[in-house]
Amino acid sequence: MALKQGSISIDTENIFPIIKKWLYSDKDIFIRELISNGCDAVSKHKRLVALGEVNSDDKPYKITVAVSKKNKTLEFSDNGIGMTADEIDKYINQVAFSGAEDFFNKYKDKMEESNDIIGHFGLGFYSAFMVSSNVEIDTLSYLEGAKPIRWQSADGMQFEITEDGTRTERGTTITLTLAEDSEEFLDEYNLRSIITKYCSFLPVEIYLENTDRLEEEAKKKAEEENKKSEDGSDDKTSEETKDEVKPMPLNDTNPLWLKSPKDCTDEEYIKFYQQVFNVFDEPLFWIHLNVDYPFNLKGILYFPKLRNEFELVEGKVKLYNNQVFVADNIKEVIPEFLLLLKGVIDCPDLPLNVSRSFLQNDRDVSKISKHIVKKVADKLKSLCKNEREKYEGFWDDIQIFIKYGCLKDESFYDKIKEYILYKDLDGKYITLTDYLEVAKDKHENKVFYVVDREQQSQYIKLFKEYGLNAVILDCTIDNNFITFLEYKEHGVRFKRIDSDLSDVLKDKDEEKDEKADEEIVNFFKEKIGDRIEKYTVESLKKEDTPAVILVSEESRRMMEMQSRFAGLDYGFDLKEEKTLVINDKNPLIKKVLSLKDDETKKEAVDVICNQIVDLALLANKELSADELDLFIKRSNELMSRVISL
């Protein structure tokens, strides 16, 4: 006989369809919710035992999920606190109330913390109706003299409570009869994957059982027993002599992030990384977050070793609430640039189910995000100061992440700017401050940089000859980072090593013969036409270089911007502004100049002058297709002339 029948009491009209449609965006979330409820019930009983309210029966706490394809059912069983009929009426039928909150209020004076009480039993429970045609609860309260209670509902609106529950021990079993459109959850492999996804680190052991298989095994065993009885045989079968295989829980109840950092070994950090992210390589280093005030936050962030720059998109930071998985890469909680990392963040102060608009406007969320950024910056500072050699060793792997972080978050740059390293021409790691301090007497507030050591080797050699230094900036995002640095560091300007030689040559001892220089320029203009926009004549220390090409920093950046924003109309044609620097100390230059009035050598001189320009262009970057064709043609002509001598 039913103790009670009626309709679910819901404070807000039509809230159940809203819960069903909006609160749970992923259909499989009901598994997380029901297991979390079981964990909640176990945590309550643990707390009562710890407070001396009840005695422990020494039975291990556990949650069992049983699946039956034959019956189209899923069962979620726990040996937690259980419920009375009155509690079911309050916590299940009156959805607006929260079992966990009520429990907390009752025992708040005795409890040091309530973070192990996962959620609001009632609201999460109703996720079951997203996939079920019928839901039953069998429960037996821990209270002495309590009766087993059964609750049943087919639609989440009408219910019935009776005293014909099947539980004989404290706890709760929720049985779902799955609807036709949800039978994919009866697949054992799929079910195991979902449990692992959401509940890998819940604090109560979780087991998965296949009811159909267990029944088959029980049937087979009974048949063997009957056969032995009929044969009169006392011999035990091989199956009986086998040691029983103890089922393995699907979860790690004490994940590494809950430990104090001082109690964790490097081997444990590496093993945890490999298990959670299913990888075989080792991380570069990690940051263990362990905060109790002003909010509760724990976790581990790993800096993975990148095989190439494109792997930046493969980072994954898993967000948990009291060891329950919430989602991957929630940028409202974890700053976007940190999503390039891999890691786990456990923040009980965030609800399990919440809209992103709430996260964007919540002050606590903002504080959490800022704190994570601060901890990352602090770790990098500590490594740079205290383990400089190690820090330099993995700088090439983390520099893209750090630079990207600075571009996305100026406050991160402000915290880390003194620990951003740059490799100089000798392969030494220095800071921007170091570079500017050394160079202030030669080219104040100018930072020369190299993007390709091989392509720009001629310029590097030239710089070294004049005792000057430059930094290597060859990352994908360095163009953007340079612009950012010029914005942040007032007065500092970056110049590519092939853009300006004024500072290289400004300490010359020789007096310039402007008239002679003008004659050389005019001579080359006549020979090569309008291939080059500007000319200058210099006396370089080394005589073996006839000429070099300089490309205006400003024009080159404009060209690069145009290539990034293809089709953008600037209202005028953009082109790189090149300057040909002619070395008047070079023997070849001297030779062609000496032949300028020899009409018999005019054709050869024309070829050589253009060849000098092409070689200078090649030292700067690749020639265009048309330029390369002409260069090959002239090279062949020159070789023919040499052979004919």
Secondary structure, 3 states (H helix, E strand, C coil): CEEEEEECECCCCCHHHHHHHHHCCCCCHHHHHHHHHHHHHHHHHHHHHHHCCCCCCCCCCEEEEEEECCCCEEEEEECCCCCCHHHHHHHHHECCCCHHHHHHHHHCCCCCCCCCCCCCCCCCHHHHHHCEEEEEEEEECCCCCCCCEEEEECCCCEEEEECCCCCCCCEEEEEEEECHHHHHHHCHHHHHHHHHHHHCCCCCEEEEEEHHHHHHHHHHHHHHHHHHHHHCCCCCCHHHHCCCCCCCCCCCCCCHHHCCHHHCCHHHHHHHHHHHHCCCCCCCEEEEEEECCCCCEEEEEEECCCCCHHHHHHCEEEEEECCEEEEECCCCCCCHHHHHCEEEEECCCCCCCCCHHHHHHCHHHHHHHHHHHHHHHHHHHHHHHHCHHHHHHCHHHHHHHHHHHHHHCHHHHHHHHHHCCEEECCCCEECHHHHHHHHHHHHCCEEEEECCCCCCHHHHHHHHHCCCCCEECCCCCHHHHHHHHHHHCCCCEEEECCCCCHHHHCCCCCCCCHHHHHHHHHHHHHHHCCCCCEEEEECCCCCCCCEEEEECHHHHHHHHHHHHCCCCCCCCCCCCCEEEEEECCCHHHHHHHHCCCCHHHHHHHHHHHHHHHHHHHHHHCCCCHHHHHHHHHHHHHHHHHHHHC
